[in-house]
Amino acid sequence: MKTNEFIAHGQAVDCLFERLEIQISETGEAARWRSTYCVPPFDERTTTGNWQEIKYNSNAEPYITRNGRKLYLSRFYRINNNPRP
């Protein structure tokens, strides 16, 4: 996997005008997010976060941060990028 190439492994389920995706590293120890705002009529703005270590809260729930706020991995549903033949 190229370090600059973003391959979405999950997408948030509660976004209306924003598509929020997550990419997990091959080791499973780090992640980064990508946000795409779809503002009518056809304007899209995409921002990609830096790789960061996955952290855990006191209940052992994994998360990364975005602008100082926690993004829990449970907020994302898995995208199957490797469909079976």
Backbone torsions as a table, in degrees:
resi	resn	phi	psi	omega
1	MET	NA	133.2	175.8
2	LYS	-74.0	143.2	-177.0
3	THR	-69.9	-27.2	-179.4
4	ASN	-88.1	-18.1	-179.1
5	GLU	-78.4	128.3	179.2
6	PHE	-97.3	119.9	176.4
7	ILE	-116.3	109.7	-176.8
8	ALA	-70.0	129.9	175.0
9	HIS	-106.7	-14.3	179.7
10	GLY	-157.7	159.5	180.0
11	GLN	-137.9	140.7	179.0
12	ALA	-70.8	147.4	-174.2
13	VAL	-99.1	-6.8	-172.4
14	ASP	-117.4	30.7	-178.3
15	CYS	-107.9	136.0	179.5
16	LEU	-96.2	-62.3	-179.3
17	PHE	-97.3	-2.2	-178.7
18	GLU	-121.1	132.8	171.4
19	ARG	-100.8	115.3	-178.0
20	LEU	-111.0	120.1	-177.0
21	GLU	-121.3	161.0	178.8
22	ILE	-132.9	144.8	174.5
23	GLN	-122.5	131.0	179.0
24	ILE	-103.0	138.5	179.4
25	SER	-65.7	164.1	179.8
26	GLU	-62.3	-30.1	179.5
27	THR	-81.8	-16.8	-178.0
28	GLY	80.1	8.2	-176.8
29	GLU	-100.8	-9.2	-177.6
30	ALA	-139.8	162.4	179.1
31	ALA	-154.3	164.1	172.5
32	ARG	-146.0	159.7	-177.6
33	TRP	-115.6	159.7	172.7
34	ARG	-137.1	130.7	-179.4
35	SER	-117.1	129.1	175.2
36	THR	-123.5	115.2	175.4
37	TYR	-89.3	127.3	177.5
38	CYS	-107.5	95.4	-177.3
39	VAL	-101.6	120.6	179.5
40	PRO	-58.4	146.8	7.8
41	PRO	-81.8	-42.7	-176.5
42	PHE	-147.0	24.3	-178.0
43	ASP	-87.7	126.7	176.3
44	GLU	-123.3	134.8	175.8
45	ARG	-125.3	125.5	-177.9
46	THR	-116.7	133.7	176.4
47	THR	-128.9	135.0	178.6
48	THR	-117.5	129.5	178.3
49	GLY	-79.6	165.5	177.7
50	ASN	-79.8	158.0	173.5
51	TRP	-61.8	139.2	177.0
52	GLN	-146.9	151.6	179.1
53	GLU	-65.1	137.7	175.2
54	ILE	-73.7	128.1	179.6
55	LYS	-108.8	169.8	-178.2
56	TYR	-133.2	138.9	176.6
57	ASN	-83.4	-174.1	-176.6
58	SER	-66.4	-17.0	176.9
59	ASN	-98.2	13.5	178.9
60	ALA	64.8	27.8	176.9
61	GLU	-90.8	124.4	-176.7
62	PRO	-75.6	145.3	178.4
63	TYR	-155.5	161.6	166.8
64	ILE	-125.4	175.2	-179.1
65	THR	-116.6	152.8	175.8
66	ARG	-138.6	115.5	-178.8
67	ASN	53.5	39.7	177.5
68	GLY	82.1	-1.4	179.9
69	ARG	-109.4	145.4	-178.1
70	LYS	-77.0	134.2	171.5
71	LEU	-111.5	103.6	-179.4
72	TYR	-75.0	135.3	-178.4
73	LEU	-62.5	-24.4	178.2
74	SER	-67.7	-13.8	178.6
75	ARG	-74.2	-16.2	-175.5
76	PHE	-105.1	144.7	171.8
77	TYR	-104.4	149.9	-173.9
78	ARG	-72.6	138.1	173.2
79	ILE	-104.5	127.8	-179.8
80	ASN	-84.1	101.4	178.9
81	ASN	-88.9	-7.0	-179.1
82	ASN	-125.3	70.9	-178.9
83	PRO	-64.4	146.5	178.1
84	ARG	-76.1	146.8	-179.4
85	PRO	-69.2	NA	NA
